Amino acid sequence: MSNDLCDFIRSIYPNKEVIALHEPYFFGEEKNMLCEAIDTTMVSTIGPFVEKCEQEIAKFTGVAYAVAMSNGTSALHIALLCAGVKKDDLVITQSLGFVATCNAISYCNADPVFVDIDRDSLSLSPEKLALWLEENTQTIDGVCVENTTKRRVSACLPIYILGHSIRSDALKTICDKHCLKLVEDAAEAVGSHDEHGKHAGMDSTVSALSFNGNKIITSGGGGMLITNNPTIAKQAKHLSTTAKINNSDMIAHDEIGYNYRMPNLNAALLYAQLLHVKEILKAKRLLAEKYHDFCQKHGLHSLKQREGTLANYWLNAIACDSAEECKNTLKYLNDHKIMARPIWQPMHLSRMFTHALRSPDLSNTLWAYEHIVCLPSSITKKLLEG
Ligand SMILES: Cc1ncc(COP(=O)(O)O)c(C=O)c1O
């Protein structure tokens, strides 16, 4: 089987000796836009490309406001602060995810609580979230309090995994019932839509996107906070601009802020990529179809978008029948210079977060960790041509 998979992947990337997991695709305008930023000397955090990208992303995702940040992690950090997460709070999230999510919670001096995922979305399970909240918290004067530690639970932070849509609607209903803010880590989900046609992050209090070099569109390094709340948008811009007061008579700051804004140079690259985001998504979905067809013919289980949703298929993946098969597949592909990767080690197994509170049932998280293989998912000229 691995041999056929290897041949199939090589047929998608025929000229590559080493096949990367995910490479950016550049169309040509990128160089011109980067030169434009350099020629105007506007290479730092103020410049027209930053504002243009914010407008384009707001339009593309359907939110009212987008605030450009230096990366997805800083966007997450500011999103949590703007959602009101404070020192010693608890934030419910999933253990299956990239470390940046939990790091951002830690930057707020708060701690994660891990609840299990669903297998089909790989994201926070609404049913398991509701159960954990019923069994472990009570609402006192509009504040959700964890029973044993008496700590405030202030937010819920689900993660879009590999570009698959999450159950945002159901999560939001539960969050509202328990007085929690819904903050979404949509770092991997530019172009993903739920069953109601809503873009990732659109229904939350505030969400974060990433434009890292490995994402479907890139600014090299970069991220964006998206929200429909004008107060949050204003606060996010203020906090990420070192909390500088807008006053031409003096240079002053009114709180501890962060130097987190996206430089115009990076925004120039992102703007050029944004011109092609729809083509990129089409090519990504074509590649996913090819993987699905191959997997169906060879008895493999490819991860498919949930019924009615639209995944961006940032990374295509298969779920193996056993942990052993998963290890063998990874080894075979890597030995043949194909950069397949396992999914991240769950956060509750990472040294920094073993102390964190968690639901006793993380069975789907462990299943995903032991069975999923992520496969090369870069787009090519041929995929773009259809
Ligand atoms: C799920 C998730 N969250 C957060 C991040 C952090 O984004 P960045 O690398 O832009 O800081 C990433 C990706 O890199 C991610 O995949």
The ligand as an SDF file (V2000), in Angstrom:
LIG
                    3D

 16 16  0  0  0  0  0  0  0  0999 V2000
   -3.5010   25.6110   14.8630 C   0  0  0  0  0  0  0  0  0  0  0  0
   -2.4490   26.6750   14.8520 C   0  0  0  0  0  0  0  0  0  0  0  0
   -2.5170   27.6570   15.7600 N   0  0  0  0  0  0  0  0  0  0  0  0
   -1.6280   28.6480   15.7770 C   0  0  0  0  0  0  0  0  0  0  0  0
   -0.6020   28.7080   14.8730 C   0  0  0  0  0  0  0  0  0  0  0  0
    0.3930   29.8140   15.0040 C   0  0  0  0  0  0  0  0  0  0  0  0
    0.5350   30.5730   13.8720 O   0  0  0  0  0  0  0  0  0  0  0  0
    1.9540   31.2800   13.5670 P   0  0  0  0  0  0  0  0  0  0  0  0
    2.9050   30.2040   13.1890 O   0  0  0  0  0  0  0  0  0  0  0  0
    1.6420   32.2070   12.4560 O   0  0  0  0  0  0  0  0  0  0  0  0
    2.3500   31.9880   14.8140 O   0  0  0  0  0  0  0  0  0  0  0  0
   -0.4860   27.6980   13.8930 C   0  0  0  0  0  0  0  0  0  0  0  0
    0.5270   27.6540   12.8550 C   0  0  0  0  0  0  0  0  0  0  0  0
    1.5330   27.9160   12.6520 O   0  0  0  0  0  0  0  0  0  0  0  0
   -1.4290   26.6600   13.8960 C   0  0  0  0  0  0  0  0  0  0  0  0
   -1.3500   25.6780   12.9910 O   0  0  0  0  0  0  0  0  0  0  0  0
  1  2  1  0
  2  3  1  0
  2 15  2  0
  3  4  2  0
  4  5  1  0
  5  6  1  0
  5 12  2  0
  6  7  1  0
  7  8  1  0
  8  9  2  0
  8 10  1  0
  8 11  1  0
 12 13  1  0
 12 15  1  0
 13 14  2  0
 15 16  1  0
M  END
$$$$
